[in-house]
Amino acid sequence: MAFFPHFQEVPLASIDLDDHPFHVLPSHDFSPLLPSLREVGLLAPPWLRLRAAGGWQVIAGLKRLRAAAQLGWEKIPAWTLPPDTPDSHGLLIYLYDNAYTRGFNLAEQAVLASRLLVYWDRQEVAARFLPILGLPPAPAYLDKLLKLAGLEEPFKNLAAQGRLALTPGAHLARWEEADRAAALPFLELLPWTQSQQEELLEAVELLARREGTPIREILSGPELEQHLSPSLGPPPERSRNLRRLLHLRLSPRLAAAQGAFQAALARLGLRNHPRVRLEPPPAFEGADFRLEIKFRDAAELNQLMGELAQLAHREEFVNLNEI
């Protein structure tokens, strides 16, 4: 059923800027709109719905309205709808008004997906609406979005900032709230790629199972928690050191073998060699090493082969396969 809007000028004083039922996340920064409104006026009118008790509520265009109020406008042109306009129609207006202009961040995508499910079934939300949100029309993708939408606000804020990816967010939804709270400082204060976020969550989860203790106790232990302190270096360095620590606790024998191998490479002059790269067998299981050589011409190749032939007789090289 179509609900045809009416285009009219509306007094700003009659619009309740705190009544915006379709706006998915707090967004108070409307300053980028001020120069545009000053110089060329309103390019896209907001959408309003008349309230039964009088006055207007905001369907779409909240930032535009707040910017206009900041500039002292008394009236604003707007698309208006009657009070019996259903919420499902208002949600569609909000969706389409934003989808092809500014787009949505991950947290907004998640919250919108959950709200669309109030009015449409999972199959239609996945097939019809996820592409509008800029996402693939996959039910599995929808499942992850819904898990992210159920997280506490600090995690959704991280997702909105691009600092919490979808798969790690869905992973966190499986944890108890207290465990998620313990993980929050690590996600807020340290930088992680998506794969590193997944690695962090899987590592502490595995340690908790192995040691028979809650995840929150692993995260709040002094060995891990100390990496949140700025006194231990800049955030990227602390993140790297924390990943090394988790690797050491999860796989002490493998970590020791990797350390011994790197030390042997350093003694052989191969650790940071610009033209030669030597790699051990995967997980140090098996007998096959991998050697990569870069050379410009036959002369350089002969030189490098000669150097390697000499290294092959050194004790450190002979003992590499015993690490």
C-alpha positions as a printed Julia matrix, in Angstrom:
323×3 Matrix{Float64}:
  0.0     0.0     0.0
  1.4     3.38   -1.0
  1.29    6.36    1.32
  1.59    9.55   -0.68
  3.48   12.39    1.01
  2.59   16.04    1.02
  5.29   18.62    0.34
  5.04   21.69    2.56
  6.93   24.14    4.72
  6.96   23.12    8.37
  7.89   25.33   11.35
 11.02   23.91   12.94
  9.58   24.59   16.36
  6.81   22.06   15.65
  9.29   19.22   14.96
 10.43   17.13   17.91
 14.09   16.45   17.12
 14.22   13.91   19.94
 11.43   11.83   18.36
 13.14    9.86   15.57
 12.03    6.21   15.82
 13.8     5.02   12.67
 17.23    6.51   13.27
 19.34    3.47   14.12
 22.4     4.83   15.98
 23.27    8.08   17.75
 24.78   10.56   15.33
 25.22   14.05   16.69
 27.78   15.52   14.3
 25.86   17.53   11.73
 28.61   20.15   11.28
 29.59   18.96    7.76
 26.09   19.95    6.58
 26.3    23.55    7.78
 28.33   24.98    4.84
 26.03   23.3     2.32
 22.86   24.67    3.94
 24.37   28.14    4.18
 25.54   28.3     0.57
 22.95   26.42   -1.49
 20.11   25.64    0.9
 18.4    22.32    1.46
 19.07   19.81   -1.33
 17.09   16.86    0.03
 14.04   17.65    2.18
 13.58   15.6     5.35
 10.65   13.25    5.9
  8.22   13.83    8.77
  5.17   12.05   10.19
  2.38   13.95   11.89
  1.8    12.83   15.46
 -1.74   12.18   16.65
 -1.19   14.5    19.59
  0.2    17.22   17.32
  3.6    18.21   16.07
  5.94   16.17   13.88
  8.32   13.28   14.39
 11.36   12.66   12.21
 11.36    9.76    9.76
 14.53   10.71    7.84
 16.82   13.73    7.71
 17.58   14.22   11.4
 21.02   15.74   10.76
 19.58   18.14    8.17
 16.98   19.28   10.65
 19.51   19.79   13.45
 21.78   21.72   11.11
 18.89   23.95   10.03
 18.0    24.59   13.66
 21.65   25.46   14.37
 21.54   28.03   11.55
 18.42   29.6    13.03
 15.95   28.59   10.32
 12.35   29.05   11.36
 10.79   26.87    8.65
 11.97   24.0     6.51
 10.51   22.36    3.37
  9.7    18.72    4.07
  7.87   15.66    2.85
  5.1    14.98    5.35
  3.0    11.9     6.03
 -0.23   11.39    8.0
 -0.2     9.89   11.51
 -1.64    6.55   10.32
  1.42    5.87    8.16
  2.68    2.49    9.43
  6.11    2.07   10.94
  7.09   -0.39    8.21
  6.64    2.35    5.61
  8.61    4.81    7.71
 11.44    2.29    8.02
 11.54    1.85    4.24
 11.73    5.62    3.76
 14.64    5.82    6.18
 16.34    2.9     4.44
 16.07    4.26    0.92
 16.74    7.86    1.93
 20.17    6.87    3.25
 21.13    3.82    1.17
 21.97    5.68   -2.03
 23.42    8.83   -0.48
 25.69    8.19    2.49
 25.33    4.4     2.9
 25.51    2.54    6.2
 28.3     1.45    8.49
 28.44   -2.11    9.83
 26.57   -1.36   13.05
 23.79    0.39   11.16
 23.56   -2.53    8.75
 23.18   -4.92   11.67
 20.54   -2.88   13.51
 18.57   -2.23   10.31
 18.6    -5.93    9.45
 17.13   -6.75   12.86
 14.44   -4.06   12.48
 13.47   -5.21    9.0
 12.83   -8.67   10.42
  9.97   -7.21   12.46
  8.0    -6.74    9.25
  9.49   -9.18    6.72
 10.67  -12.79    7.0
 14.31  -13.86    6.96
 14.29  -14.95    3.34
 12.95  -11.61    2.11
 15.26   -9.58    4.33
 18.26  -11.5     3.01
 17.26  -11.49   -0.65
 15.57   -8.09   -0.94
 17.09   -5.82    1.67
 20.68   -6.91    2.27
 21.73   -5.72   -1.22
 20.18   -2.33   -0.44
 22.35   -2.25    2.66
 25.35   -2.94    0.43
 25.69   -6.58    1.49
 25.48   -9.96   -0.26
 22.0   -11.57   -0.15
 23.17  -14.52    1.95
 21.22  -15.95    4.92
 24.53  -16.74    6.66
 25.47  -13.06    6.38
 22.12  -12.1     7.88
 22.71  -14.47   10.81
 26.01  -12.76   11.62
 24.41   -9.31   11.38
 21.7   -10.3    13.84
 24.29  -11.56   16.32
 26.2    -8.29   16.04
 22.96   -6.32   16.5
 22.43   -8.07   19.83
 25.76   -6.92   21.29
 26.08   -4.16   23.86
 26.4    -0.57   22.65
 30.21   -0.27   23.06
 30.7    -3.13   20.58
 28.24   -1.61   18.12
 30.13    1.68   18.43
 33.36   -0.13   17.54
 31.62   -1.7    14.53
 30.34    1.73   13.48
 33.92    3.04   13.59
 35.21    0.12   11.49
 37.16   -1.26   14.47
 35.14   -4.45   14.97
 34.55   -6.69   11.98
 31.44   -8.76   11.36
 32.8   -12.27   11.98
 34.55  -11.38   15.27
 31.42   -9.52   16.35
 29.29  -12.6    15.69
 31.88  -14.66   17.58
 31.58  -12.37   20.62
 27.81  -12.9    20.64
 28.43  -16.52   21.69
 30.25  -15.42   24.84
 28.74  -14.55   28.18
 28.26  -10.84   28.78
 30.96  -10.77   31.48
 33.44  -12.36   29.08
 32.62   -9.79   26.41
 33.1    -7.0    28.95
 36.58   -8.33   29.71
 37.43   -8.37   25.99
 36.2    -4.82   25.35
 39.33   -2.93   26.55
 41.55   -5.04   24.29
 39.4    -4.16   21.29
 39.07   -0.49   22.24
 42.68    0.27   23.15
 44.7    -1.9    20.74
 44.67   -1.99   16.93
 43.67   -5.24   15.19
 42.97   -6.36   11.66
 39.93   -8.59   11.18
 42.07  -11.73   11.11
 43.89  -10.6    14.26
 40.56  -10.02   16.03
 39.51  -13.55   15.12
 42.88  -14.87   16.26
 42.57  -13.06   19.61
 39.09  -14.38   20.36
 39.91  -17.94   19.32
 43.14  -17.92   21.34
 41.61  -16.79   24.64
 38.66  -19.13   24.1
 41.0   -22.07   23.59
 43.09  -21.11   26.63
 39.94  -20.91   28.76
 38.85  -24.4    27.68
 42.32  -25.81   28.17
 42.73  -24.31   31.64
 39.12  -24.88   32.72
 38.51  -21.24   33.58
 36.13  -18.53   32.34
 37.3   -16.42   29.42
 37.12  -13.29   31.57
 39.72  -14.71   33.95
 42.13  -15.33   31.07
 41.68  -11.75   29.82
 41.88  -10.13   33.25
 45.05  -11.98   34.22
 48.04   -9.67   34.74
 50.04  -11.34   31.95
 47.53  -10.2    29.33
 46.11   -7.12   31.01
 49.5    -5.42   31.27
 49.46   -4.93   27.48
 46.68   -2.39   27.92
 49.09   -0.02   29.69
 50.58    2.78   27.55
 53.79    2.44   29.56
 54.61   -0.72   27.59
 54.85    1.11   24.28
 52.63    2.34   21.45
 49.41    0.39   20.72
 50.72   -1.48   17.62
 53.73   -2.74   19.58
 51.55   -3.87   22.5
 49.2    -5.65   20.1
 52.12   -7.53   18.52
 53.53   -8.49   21.9
 50.15   -9.71   23.09
 49.77  -11.91   20.02
 53.24  -13.37   20.66
 52.32  -14.06   24.28
 49.12  -15.86   23.31
 51.0   -17.89   20.74
 53.56  -18.86   23.35
 50.9   -19.92   25.86
 48.92  -21.87   23.29
 51.86  -23.6    21.59
 54.93  -23.39   23.82
 56.87  -26.08   21.94
 56.12  -24.55   18.55
 56.96  -21.07   19.82
 60.24  -22.34   21.25
 61.09  -24.02   17.94
 60.3   -20.84   16.02
 62.5   -18.82   18.37
 65.37  -21.29   18.03
 65.05  -21.28   14.25
 65.1   -17.48   14.05
 68.13  -17.37   16.35
 69.93  -19.88   14.11
 69.1   -17.81   11.03
 70.54  -14.74   12.75
 73.79  -16.54   13.52
 74.0   -17.71    9.9
 73.34  -14.2     8.58
 70.08  -15.3     6.91
 67.46  -13.76    9.18
 67.11  -10.53    7.2
 69.1   -11.46    4.12
 67.99   -9.28    1.17
 68.32  -12.05   -1.44
 67.94  -15.38    0.39
 64.98  -16.65    2.38
 64.96  -19.96    4.26
 61.71  -21.3     5.75
 61.22  -24.35    7.98
 58.68  -27.14    7.38
 55.13  -26.06    8.33
 54.78  -26.26   12.14
 58.24  -27.9    12.08
 56.57  -31.16   11.08
 58.32  -32.89    8.21
 61.79  -32.77    6.76
 61.44  -30.36    3.85
 62.8   -26.83    4.17
 62.03  -24.15    1.6
 64.74  -21.95    0.09
 64.01  -18.86   -1.98
 66.76  -16.98   -3.84
 66.5   -13.69   -5.69
 69.18  -12.81   -8.23
 69.69  -10.4   -11.11
 72.05  -12.4   -13.28
 74.16  -15.56  -13.44
 77.05  -13.9   -11.62
 74.92  -13.02   -8.61
 73.37  -16.48   -8.59
 76.8   -18.1    -8.56
 77.86  -15.83   -5.72
 74.79  -16.68   -3.63
 75.13  -20.4    -4.31
 78.74  -20.23   -3.16
 77.73  -18.49    0.07
 75.06  -21.11    0.71
 77.5   -23.94    0.04
 79.78  -22.55    2.72
 76.89  -22.1     5.17
 75.74  -25.69    4.59
 78.91  -26.95    6.31
 78.41  -24.87    9.44
 77.13  -26.6    12.54
 74.16  -24.21   12.93
 72.97  -25.11    9.41
 73.45  -28.84    9.9
 71.46  -28.72   13.13
 68.46  -26.87   11.69
 66.54  -30.1    11.12
 66.94  -30.99   14.79
 65.0   -27.94   16.07
